[in-house]
């Protein structure tokens, strides 16, 4: 496993991640929020939110498959009091045939948000969001900072 820092690592993360994908490596990214001006605005659970465009941009640039992944907890069969972790690989997000690069990235990012939203609806207790994610929940100063 190689950790690539998003910031503070020099030229940025995109290049090293792209090289890893082109080398056939698995590149998991946390991308359920991005409250910066670079985030893509999507519909998440019926609300507007910004999420990271990096996974879609990397998939589009490299040709790698883009699969949203969600995690939930459940008790194993047999009545064990302990919970197990269930990781769900959702179907591949298709690459749109038409549109600008930005439009295609936005459509793929929305596809990821749709898969995540469906997983959250199924087990909302397992979505551990420790910051505000929906644009409507941000204070005015923060909304102005993240405006595109």
C-alpha positions as CSV (number, residue, x, y, z in Angstrom):
1,X,0.0,0.0,0.0
2,X,1.2,3.5,-0.9
3,X,-0.3,6.6,0.7
4,X,-0.3,9.6,-1.6
5,X,-1.0,12.8,0.2
6,X,-3.6,15.2,-1.2
7,X,-1.6,18.2,0.0
8,X,1.9,18.9,1.2
9,X,3.4,16.2,-1.0
10,X,4.9,18.4,-3.7
11,X,3.3,18.5,-7.2
12,X,-0.1,17.1,-6.1
13,X,-1.7,13.7,-6.0
14,X,-3.1,13.4,-9.6
15,X,0.1,12.4,-11.3
16,X,1.1,9.6,-8.8
17,X,-2.4,8.2,-8.8
18,X,-2.6,8.3,-12.6
19,X,0.7,6.4,-12.8
20,X,-0.5,3.8,-10.3
21,X,-3.7,3.2,-12.4
22,X,-1.7,2.9,-15.6
23,X,0.5,0.3,-13.8
24,X,-2.7,-1.7,-13.1
25,X,-2.9,-0.9,-9.4
26,X,-6.1,-0.5,-7.4
27,X,-6.5,3.2,-6.3
28,X,-9.1,3.6,-3.5
29,X,-10.1,7.2,-2.8
30,X,-12.3,8.8,-0.2
31,X,-14.6,11.0,-2.2
32,X,-17.9,11.5,-0.4
33,X,-17.3,15.2,0.2
34,X,-15.3,18.1,-1.1
35,X,-16.3,21.4,0.3
36,X,-13.8,23.4,-1.8
37,X,-14.3,25.3,-5.0
38,X,-12.9,22.3,-6.9
39,X,-15.7,20.0,-5.8
40,X,-18.4,19.0,-8.3
41,X,-21.9,19.9,-7.2
42,X,-24.2,16.8,-7.2
43,X,-27.6,15.7,-5.9
44,X,-27.0,13.6,-2.8
45,X,-30.0,12.3,-1.0
46,X,-32.2,15.0,-2.5
47,X,-29.8,17.8,-1.4
48,X,-27.1,19.7,-3.2
49,X,-23.5,18.7,-2.1
50,X,-20.0,19.1,-3.3
51,X,-18.0,15.9,-3.8
52,X,-14.5,15.2,-5.0
53,X,-14.1,15.0,-8.8
54,X,-10.8,13.1,-8.6
55,X,-12.1,9.6,-9.0
56,X,-14.0,10.4,-12.1
57,X,-11.2,12.5,-13.6
58,X,-8.7,9.7,-12.9
59,X,-11.0,7.1,-14.5
60,X,-11.7,9.3,-17.5
61,X,-8.0,10.1,-18.1
62,X,-6.6,6.6,-17.5
63,X,-9.4,4.4,-18.9
64,X,-9.7,2.6,-15.5
65,X,-13.0,1.4,-14.3
66,X,-14.8,3.6,-11.7
67,X,-16.6,1.6,-9.0
68,X,-18.2,3.4,-6.0
69,X,-17.7,1.4,-2.8
70,X,-19.7,1.7,0.4
71,X,-19.2,0.2,3.8
72,X,-21.9,-1.0,6.3
73,X,-21.9,-3.0,9.5
74,X,-23.9,-6.1,10.2
75,X,-24.0,-8.9,12.7
76,X,-22.7,-12.2,11.3
77,X,-25.1,-15.2,11.2
78,X,-25.2,-17.2,14.4
79,X,-26.1,-14.5,16.8
80,X,-22.6,-13.1,17.5
81,X,-22.7,-9.8,19.4
82,X,-19.9,-8.4,17.3
83,X,-20.5,-6.6,14.1
84,X,-18.7,-7.4,10.8
85,X,-17.8,-5.0,8.1
86,X,-19.5,-5.4,4.7
87,X,-17.9,-3.7,1.7
88,X,-20.1,-3.3,-1.3
89,X,-18.6,-2.7,-4.8
90,X,-21.2,-1.0,-6.8
91,X,-21.6,-1.4,-10.6
92,X,-19.1,0.5,-12.7
93,X,-20.0,4.1,-13.4
94,X,-20.3,4.4,-17.2
95,X,-18.2,7.0,-19.1
96,X,-20.6,9.3,-21.0
97,X,-20.1,9.0,-24.8
98,X,-20.5,12.8,-25.3
99,X,-19.8,16.1,-23.6
100,X,-16.8,18.1,-22.6
101,X,-14.3,16.6,-20.2
102,X,-15.9,18.7,-17.4
103,X,-19.4,17.5,-18.3
104,X,-18.3,13.9,-18.4
105,X,-16.5,14.2,-15.0
106,X,-19.6,15.8,-13.5
107,X,-21.9,13.0,-14.9
108,X,-19.6,10.3,-13.6
109,X,-19.3,12.1,-10.2
110,X,-23.1,12.2,-10.0
111,X,-23.2,8.4,-10.8
112,X,-20.9,7.9,-7.8
113,X,-23.2,10.1,-5.6
114,X,-26.2,8.1,-6.7
115,X,-24.6,4.8,-5.7
116,X,-23.5,6.3,-2.3
117,X,-27.0,7.9,-1.7
118,X,-28.7,4.5,-2.3
119,X,-26.3,2.8,0.1
120,X,-26.9,5.5,2.7
121,X,-30.6,5.2,2.4
122,X,-30.3,1.4,2.9
123,X,-28.3,1.8,6.2
124,X,-28.2,5.5,7.2
125,X,-26.8,4.6,10.6
126,X,-23.5,3.5,9.0
127,X,-22.7,6.8,7.2
128,X,-20.3,8.5,9.6
129,X,-20.1,12.0,8.4
130,X,-18.2,14.2,10.8
131,X,-18.6,17.5,9.0
132,X,-21.3,19.4,7.1
133,X,-21.7,18.0,3.6
134,X,-24.8,19.6,2.2
135,X,-24.5,23.1,0.8
136,X,-27.6,24.2,2.6
137,X,-25.9,23.4,6.0
138,X,-22.9,25.7,5.4
139,X,-22.8,29.1,6.9
140,X,-22.8,32.0,4.4
141,X,-19.1,32.7,4.7
142,X,-18.2,29.1,3.9
143,X,-20.7,29.0,1.0
144,X,-19.0,32.0,-0.5
145,X,-15.6,30.4,-0.2
146,X,-16.7,27.2,-2.1
147,X,-18.7,28.9,-4.8
148,X,-17.5,27.9,-8.2
